Amino acid sequence: PISKIYLFFFLLSRILKNERTISIPVICVGNIVLGGSGKTPIVIYLRKILNKKFKKIFVLTRGYGRIGKKNLLVSKKTKSKEVGDEAIIHYSDGPVCVSSDRIKGANQCIENKADLIILDDGFQSKHIFKNLSFIVIDNNQRFGNKKIFPAGPLRESLTSALARTDAIILVDSKNRDTSFIGSSNIPCFFAYKKIDIINLNSRNIIAFCGLGFPDSFFNHLTALGLIIREKFIFRDHHYYADEEIKDMIRISRKNKIDLVTTEKDIVKIPKKFHSNIKVAKLDIEIESEEKFLKFIFRFLAQ
């Protein structure tokens, strides 16, 4: 019953709002489920492959989990609590604007000479017109039980979501079966994650993360041949207290094995602890990049 109430208000908000077209193209990278699906590495990958065609690509994000609501352009001095962990990660690759109001944020990007906006996690918002909308799906998680929150992980019904989707990016797609999506003719691109950890002392590790779908991280570590002796799981976008970090470092030293986390987590941990933690660097590649680029420019040329 609560799912029906949630869906009613979601649909009502979409009916009452109108999308506003802005002067530069917008690519939206979103998902249908709550929690992680791989949006952040896809946004990073998109900016990397489009940098040759555009002079100044901005990532626009609402900064989930941050303190405060004012518009901010991320800088070297910006703290993760001000803008959220994802914004700090994106800033290492180029300019980032954080705004709860997508229209104000988009205008700020334009004022700062943006010629393309990549909208991170804006699929459900109806503020600015998107020239191209990607849905990112983790192939291990997929749509869960296919029920709407709180009965399941879906943010909205599959029917309404797929009707607005231009293409699907299926992450970790060793299994290329897309029948779970339904009879839709939406184009599907296959993406693959690569994780690299420098200077590990042994295959035995302790791993921790605060992700929406932590099993994806742990499974990738195992696939590298690592043996996870102990796992620490925190809620998504968790901000770490010093004592939490100290406890894990203490355990890793006692057992004489490395402590490993994600890029998304390390930006929320004070730098004084960084030398005690190994970071799993995540890269992503999309199969048939040339075909993928042609598909993107078909929409941006409209």
ZIURKA-V775465 format. One record per backbone hydrogen bond with DSSP energy under -1.0 kcal/mol. CO is the residue of the C=O (numbers start at 1). NH is the residue of the N-H. If there is no record, write none. Layout:
# ZIURKA-V775465
co: {CO	CO}
nh: {NH	NH}
This chain:
# ZIURKA-V775465
co: {1	2	3	4	5	6	7	8	9	10	11	12	20	25	26	26	27	28	29	30	32	38	39	40	41	42	43	44	45	46	47	50	50	56	58	59	60	61	63	72	75	79	80	81	84	85	86	87	90	95	96	97	98	101	102	103	104	105	106	107	108	109	110	116	117	118	119	127	132	133	133	134	135	137	138	141	143	147	148	153	154	157	158	159	161	167	168	169	170	171	178	179	187	189	190	191	191	192	194	196	203	205	206	207	209	210	213	214	215	216	217	218	219	220	221	222	227	230	232	235	241	242	243	244	245	246	247	248	249	250	251	252	258	259	260	261	262	263	265	266	270	271	273	274	278	281	283	285	288	289	290	291	292	293	294	296	297	299}
nh: {5	6	7	8	9	10	11	12	13	14	15	16	129	117	131	132	119	134	121	136	155	42	43	44	45	46	47	48	49	50	51	53	54	115	118	97	120	99	66	98	78	82	84	67	88	89	90	91	93	59	74	61	72	105	106	107	108	109	110	111	112	114	113	58	27	60	29	20	28	166	167	30	169	171	142	144	146	154	151	34	149	161	162	163	164	135	189	137	191	139	181	182	168	170	287	172	173	285	283	281	227	229	260	232	234	237	216	218	219	220	221	222	223	224	226	225	205	207	209	238	245	246	247	248	249	250	251	252	253	254	255	257	206	278	208	280	266	267	268	269	273	274	276	277	261	196	194	192	292	293	294	295	296	297	298	300	301	302}
